[in-house]
Amino acid sequence: MAKKILLIEDEPQQIEIYEKAVKEAGFEIESLKWGEEGLKRLEEIKSKKKEKPDLILLDLILPDINGIAILEKAKLDLQLKDIPFFILTNYSDPELEKTGEELGVEKHIIKTDVTPSQLIKIIKDWFKKRWR
Amino acid sequence: MDLLFIISGITALVILGLGFLVYSRNKKKKINQYFLFITFSVVIWIGGVMGLSFLHELPKQQALILGRIPFLGAILLSGLLFYFSQIFPQRTVLVSNLANLLAFTFCGIFIFLSLFTDLILRDIIFRDTFPIAVFGPLISLFGLIFLALSLSSIAILALKYKNLRRLERRQIFYFFIGLTLSIIGGSLTNLILPQFKLVVHLYQYGPLTVVFFIIFTTFAITRYRLFEIRVILTELLVGLMGIILVILPFVMPTSSLKILTGAVFILFCIFGYYLIKATHEESKRREEAEKIAVQERALRGRAEKLAREFERLDRAKTQFILATQHHLRTPLSIVKGYSSMLLEGSYGKLEEKTKRVVSGINEAIEKLIKLVNEFLDISQLQVGREILKKEETQIEKLIEEIIEELNPSAKEKGIYLKLEVEEGLPKIKLDRTKIKTAIFNVIDNGIKYTRKGGVTIRLKIKDLRLKIIVKDTGIGLAKEEIKTLFTEFFERGKEAEKIYTTGRGIGLYVAKNIIEAHRGKIWGESEGKGKGSTFYIELPLE
């Protein structure tokens, strides 16, 4: 069964690029544009209304809230903390990165550092390692 | 008796002169005004005491009135001193308003009592021509109040002493000594001992005790700038002494004494001239020094303010860059995403021609991303952020990667790129990405400024430090250039501009920031223009 990826990202063009690349790689992808939507989704997952994704790609700078808030909500909840997160952002702050690490983020990726296909490779490698 | 009379008169004149001198120095200052009033009261007392010698020639009633004048002087003096001690040299609250009111009320009452009633001085009888006081019933209370006020004044000065600056302490110390000696002397001769009626003419010596006050106050004025009348007082003293000395030769009995005193006068004139001149100059110097000190303080204050403002602006600039990094990178990551996907055929197969164009876009965007990353790194390093992510790194591998990336541009120019590695280099802990950027920039720089020959990179360990030596056969560096090589505003020389017109100029500055964040050192050397340059990077092994 195809892996399900949830992208939380506000930039439409960025969404278009990542959706296209992820789909081409054979994964399923859904995008949420607002931080509040992300929080709501976590609630829905918790109450079993929605399915748990296999990976969340999380942008940190969202129009309404800081991505870290979503990460905190998930990682401090027993039912949600096993959802893996990649931070995918253009904001590099060593302290924020440390916070992410402490909360148990799998990877912290700067968008300009990777092309979409490089990102797909990272995701594939990570899935392979995780399910081996 | 005549001599005593003359000396008393001179004493009165001198102290009055001193009072006016202090007053004229600054008429608005309270201390100066009250000092003058004090000298008035002293003069009243001295005059009164001097007058006692003529009482026997007067009718009884007049003699009694005149005989009461010294009492007026004494009680006035004690009251004024009590107030003066509170305002001198500055007013610091030590005495309550009630105590002051009480003190001055008593003063007023006793001035009245001593002048117009028999309660203090009842009568005067004469032994030969010397007057002997017959005291009234309140004389003990009078003495008590006089002493209480005088001693309180001394106590107030003593209490203030420890909180004063050094100079003021000296001023107050000598003023205090003079005052104490005079009060003790005056009280003994004119108030306490007369009670026992042992020596009838002792009162005459009272005014002499004021000399203590004059001498010590004058010393405080000339030596420690009390009342700030030192210059004029010095001039006056020299002048007075000169007048005395110029008269002496005329009154001397023998010609040899006349000559001697004349010579002394001439010597004194010379000495006096230099003394006055020196006092003037010193006072002027001091005033200038004070003025300069004030200016300097103001300037320093302004400089500090500017420095703080500059620091604030610099920080704000850096914070701005950090805060906007997201905005800088977002369009870049989008262009990078689209162009790479175009190249990879996600949007359909590209014609060869189009592919070349998109590759060009791709390369340019990578350069721009690298530049933005470097800017951000520098900004973070500059605000003192710990941004290094250190990991065990095989340094020669890192450099091989760089060479691989740079080889195309070297080949294009027809120059070589060589790596010479010492055997058995250990792994070293550093931020791989950032150190790579730093070394990349240095080698890239070497390639840019080399037309013929090439760039050799050597790695070795020395004194627990890793040395990376990047030697090129390029255009070399002038001495002045070496100094500015690693600064933010490095402007390349004319020669460099000819060879590489689109260089960024900040590559080495970036390298320096990264190397220094690793507690390393970077510097450049060159034999001169056209003789190639060598760059050294030193990193601690840890």
Interface residues (C-beta under 8 A of the other chain):
Chain A: E11 Q13 Q14 I17 Y18 K20 A21 E24 I61 T89 N90 Y91 S92 D93 P94 I110 K111 T112 D113 T115 P116 S117
Chain B: L322 Q325 H326 L328 R329 T330 L332 S333 I334 K336 G337 Y338 S340 M341 E344 S346 I369 V372 N373 L376 Q380 R385 E386 I387 K389
